Amino acid sequence: MQRHPLLSTTALMAAFFFPTHPGSAEQSPLKKEKLQIVICLGQSNMVGLADVKTAWYLTQPQYVPPREACLTKSRYFDWNFYWSGVRYYEGPRKAELDALVDAREKSRMKWRQRVKGVNGIQWDEAAWGPKPKEGGGRDTMYAFLDEKAEQEGIYKQIAEILDSPENKFTVSDAYNELANREKEITTEAQRVRDIYLNGTKPEDFDVFDAEIAAAVKDKSLVLKVPKGSVFTEAEKHRAAYAEMARKHLKLPIAERTRIFGYGAIAGSEGEGIKSTTYGPLSVGYGGAPNLIGPEYGLGITLERLVNAPILLVKCSWGNTSLSSAWRPWSLDGVETPIEKASREASNKEQAELAKKEGREFTPRLAPAASGGPGWCWGLAMPQIEKVLADPGKYYPGYDPKVGYEVGGLVWFQGYSDLGNPAYGELLAQMIRDFREKVKTPKMPFVCGTLGMFGFKNAAFANEVNTGMLAVSKMPEFADTVGLVNTSPFYPQEFELLKQVQDSFPKDSREHKEALLMKERAVSEKGFHYHGSAKFFLLNGDALARSLAGLMAK
């Protein structure tokens, strides 16, 4: 586990078991007279790609995959549940295990090059054995590559480490934790069911799905337009979809909370990833009128916790990093201390390798100033300033005599920064810079961790989450920066659906149950938290509670 120098093991574990900053009591909402403008920023998971219909999973008990299908060790390393233990291994040989995984990748590359004859390589059948048949397809090639890695002893060595008594978190331990995940969030899950579904039954989703399908078929409801096209009536179709969701599923439409969205969102102004939309908060403010991100759960719960008019301002784009696209203004052309140390260490390592191999090496230089903000800030900040300059345009009934205040910023980003040791430094400076931009020195700031690492011993084993936690512990940010650990909400059980289906006959109960989950509870395969509305409702609710707690201070 990689740990930030400021953090103890106690702090790391506390962040897992207590996923939200202490929030205000719901029965005593915080009273605010001014319009509360809450900024929501991030990458694809802030954009939101969870289909609303997958909220069906909230009406079901947690899916627990059959134990026998999960613990099986396949002959070859194929990232099934057993081999995935290389990610959550807990013992003294982690570095050795990582080196073996790297050796597997290098072995596969080597044999691919030999098969393809890269750089004039001639196949040596005497030394290498029969060459795989051309045109055999992916399965043929993968089987060949696995056989070679097996012959090289890589898989045997990995298995020996995973099965060693030194491993304190075995595949059996992992399964037990996965099977009991729902018990960790019983209170949170029930609260979200009460707020968002309020008695909705599984069969209500069948009626909802049928009505949506019929409306799409007769073209009275449009959920997407061709890529690059302007969604001219996005607001109309979002409102129609949200009303059907309210009618059949009881998913609420906010009474005092509205939203302004810009970026990769369905809007009638602009096009593509530069679209604009605004209106009352409902489902459908994700990447399309039937999709949600954190904004929905955030806004609906925040409305219950804060007695005030609320305007969310959401700007988000997929595949964007804090180190580049969201880079703080004051760090344009400036390296943080960790960035500088990492660059110099890399240059030294590469220079020594080049010398050993007898070739020239050109060191990587410090970044030059671009003369402007990061790409995302260049797009987002003008929109934020536009809203702050004229809140009444986006919040009908706004009273300029009472005014507004920037109630906080919610940040859900980080996947594109995995492996970036300077994430905490960059995040801290971004908070300082943004507070200066909006003239709110103590503006509450809440960040949601990357939750897809799932297991407790892996939740903070990456630079992004550890960086967020370190920032939340900095004295200068005391009582103004909160952290939500989203790992407990991640539906990790869905990672095993294919494995279960492959392990049982198609007419078996186990196969059918896994297929049902894939069809009803998942909308993004293995990406974006499996496109699970349950995850995003739990996440948004937790983000709102953290923010409300900071606002109360």
Secondary structure, DSSP 8 states (H G I E B T S, - for coil): ----TT--HHHHHHHHHS-S-----TTS-EE--SEEEEEEEESHHHH--EEGGGGGGGGS------HHHHH---SS----TTTTHHHH--STTHHHHHHHHHHHHHHHHHHHHHHHTGGG----HHHH-S---TT-HHHHHHHHHHHHHHHTTHHHHHHHHHTSTT-SS-HHHHHHHHHTHHHHTHHHHHHHIIIIITT--HHHHHHHHHHHHHHHHTTSS-----TT---TTHHHHHHHHHHHHHHHH-----SSEEEEEEESS--SEEETTEEEEEEE--TT-SSSTTEE-HHHHHHHHHHHHEES-EEEEEEE-SS--TTTTT--GGGTT---HHHHHHHHHHHHHHHHHHHHHT------------SS--HHHHHHHHHHHHHHH-HHHHSTT--TTT-EEEEEEEEE--GGGTT-TTHHHHHHHHHHHHHHHTT-TT--EEEE---TT-STTTTT-SHHHHHHHHHHT-GGGTTTEEEE--GGG--GGGGGHHHHHHHS-TTSHHHHHHHHHHHHT-SSTTSGGGG-HHHHHHHHHHHHHHHHHHHH-
